[in-house]
Amino acid sequence: MLDFTAAGSTCFLLQTEQEDDMPDSVYKVIELIGTSSDSWEKAAANAVGQAAKSLRDLRIAEVVKLDVQLDEKGNVEAYRAKLNVSFKFEGS
């Protein structure tokens, strides 16, 4: 797998075992942060669900960081999940 990084974006060129049957593909990776007042799982699902509304061919969502937002008394106000999400790149 080759990693190409430019201006804060990352694309991966994936080579399959059946190179004769399938062309090479390029995937773009973006960073998302989802929030939920209930759980980290719902925060991640919220991020992926929102991304699916405007992006096609979502492939992988990798949770890279979990944290919580606290109120002034130190109580958990929101769960946050940072994800790297990849989708098939259909650039020119």
C-alpha positions in Angstrom: 0.0 0.0 0.0 1.4 3.4 -1.0 0.5 6.5 1.1 0.3 9.9 -0.7 -0.1 12.9 1.5 -0.7 16.5 0.2 -2.1 19.6 1.9 -3.6 17.7 4.9 -5.3 15.0 2.8 -4.2 11.3 2.6 -5.0 8.9 -0.2 -4.1 5.2 -0.3 -3.4 3.3 -3.5 -4.5 -0.3 -2.8 -3.3 -3.2 -4.9 -5.4 -6.3 -4.8 -4.3 -10.0 -5.1 -6.4 -10.2 -8.3 -4.8 -7.3 -10.1 -5.8 -8.7 -13.5 -9.5 -8.7 -12.5 -9.7 -5.4 -10.7 -8.2 -2.0 -11.5 -6.2 -0.2 -8.8 -8.4 2.0 -6.5 -7.7 5.2 -4.7 -9.3 6.0 -1.4 -9.5 9.4 0.4 -9.3 9.6 4.2 -10.9 12.4 6.1 -11.1 13.1 9.8 -14.5 13.5 11.5 -15.5 14.1 15.1 -18.9 12.8 16.2 -20.7 13.8 19.4 -23.4 12.2 21.5 -24.9 12.8 24.9 -25.3 9.0 25.4 -22.1 7.1 24.4 -18.9 6.9 22.4 -20.6 4.3 20.1 -23.4 6.7 19.3 -20.9 9.5 18.8 -19.0 7.4 16.2 -22.3 6.3 14.6 -23.4 10.0 14.3 -20.2 10.9 12.5 -20.5 8.0 10.0 -24.2 8.6 9.5 -23.7 12.2 8.7 -20.8 11.5 6.3 -22.9 8.9 4.5 -25.4 11.6 3.6 -22.9 13.4 1.3 -20.2 10.8 0.5 -20.5 7.7 -1.6 -18.6 4.4 -1.2 -17.6 4.7 2.5 -15.2 1.9 3.2 -13.6 2.1 6.7 -14.2 4.1 9.8 -11.3 3.9 12.3 -11.8 5.4 15.8 -8.5 7.2 16.6 -9.5 9.1 19.8 -12.2 9.1 22.4 -12.8 11.9 24.8 -15.6 13.6 26.8 -16.8 17.2 27.1 -17.3 18.3 30.7 -19.6 20.9 32.2 -18.4 23.5 34.7 -19.0 21.0 37.6 -16.9 18.3 35.9 -19.9 16.2 34.8 -19.9 14.5 31.4 -21.8 16.7 29.0 -21.0 14.9 25.7 -19.0 11.9 24.4 -16.8 12.6 21.4 -15.3 10.2 18.9 -12.6 11.2 16.4 -12.6 9.0 13.3 -10.6 8.5 10.1 -13.1 7.6 7.4 -12.1 6.4 4.0 -14.2 6.4 0.8 -13.5 5.6 -2.8 -11.9 8.6 -4.6 -13.4 9.5 -7.9 -11.2 12.5 -8.8 -10.3 13.6 -12.3 
